[in-house]
Amino acid sequence: MKTSRKRLGDLGEDLACRHLEQLGHTVLERNWRSSHLEIDLITLDDEGLHFVEVKSRTAPVSASPEDNVGYRKRRNLTTAALGYLNAGHFGDRDVFFDIVTVIFDGERTEIRYYKQAFIPIYT
């Protein structure tokens, strides 16, 4: 049985997928795993390959959802993306690390797309 938090996350990912598809993205992967790391969405558009973190929240929100993608989450997303690229998946394209936020506020849902929300530093 799914928790309400898991259902909220799944619904947010569904809406994020539709939103990105409307913007011209093709969704290649959902919840792609590399060992214990996960990438919510991997999409492709004319500009390149997008590794997307989806943050879903219910209003009122004390901190903006994109602020919840901190150093550790960015590092994990970068490490997982390297695993995806090293496996030979679309490795010769520009790569973007994006965030989609979905905020549910009663009957209203707000979706925001932050393209190239961060640029990883590889160490």
N, C-alpha and C positions, 0 to 999 in steps of 0.2 A: 504494500500500500504506500502510495506516495504521500509525502508530507506536503503541507500547504506551501512551504517554501520551495520545494522541488516543483510543484505544479506551477507556481508563479514563475520560476526560472524557465521551465519548459514553454510556457505561454509567451514569455518575453522573447525566447529564442525563435519561436514560430513567427512572431510579429517582426522581429529583426530580419529574419530570412526574407519575408515578403517585402519589407521595406527596401532591403538591398537589391532584391530582384527587380523592383520597380525602378531602381537607379541604374539598372543595367548589369548587375552582378549575376554570375552563375554560382550557385552554391555547390562547392565540390565536396565538402565534408561538414558533418555536424558532430560535435563532441569527439573529435579525433584525439586518440590517446597515444602517448609515447611513454611507456612505463607508467609511472604514477602521475604524469603531467597530462593536462588536457587543454585543447584549443576548442573554444565554443564553436566557432565557424571558420571555415576556410573558403574564401570566395575568389573568383577570377573576374576581372573586367578588362576593358581595353587598355587600362593603364598598368595592370599587373596583378600580382597575387596578394590577397589581403588575409591577414591573420586577425580575427576579430574576437574581442572579449565583449560579452553581452552582460550588462548589469541591469537587473530588474528590481524595482522597488515599488512599495505602496506608499502613497502620500499620507501624511506629510513626511518629507524627507529631511533629515537633519543635516546631512552632508550630500553634496551632489554625487551621484553614483560613479561618475568618472574619477572622483577623488579616491574611491575605494580600490583603484588599480594602482597600488603602490609599488615600491621597489621590488619586493619579493615576487609579486604577481607578474610584473613586467619581466623579471629575470626568468621565471618559470615559463612564461609564454615564449620568450626568446629561445630558450633551450629546446622547448618542444618544436618550435618552428625550424630550428636547425636540424632536428631529427627528421622532420618532414622533408626539408630540402635535401638533406644528405641521402635520403632514400630515393632520390631521383625524381621527385614530384615537381614539375614545373620550375626547375632550378635556374632557368635562363631568363627570368623576368624580373622586373622591378618588384620589390617587396614592401608592403605597408603593414603597419601595426595599428589597427583601428579599434575604436570602442563604439558600441551602440548602447545607449541607455534607453530603458523603457520604464516610464513611471505611470503607474495605475492610480487614478484619482477618481474613484466612483465610476461614473459613466464615461469619463474622459481618460484617454491614454495619450501620453506624450512620448514620441520617439525622436531621439536625436542621434545623429551619426557624426562621429568625430574621426574623419579620415586622417591617417598618419598622426594619431593621437600622441604617439611617442616614437622616438628613434632610439633603438637599442644601442648600448655600448657593449661591444663584444670584448671580453677579457679572457 
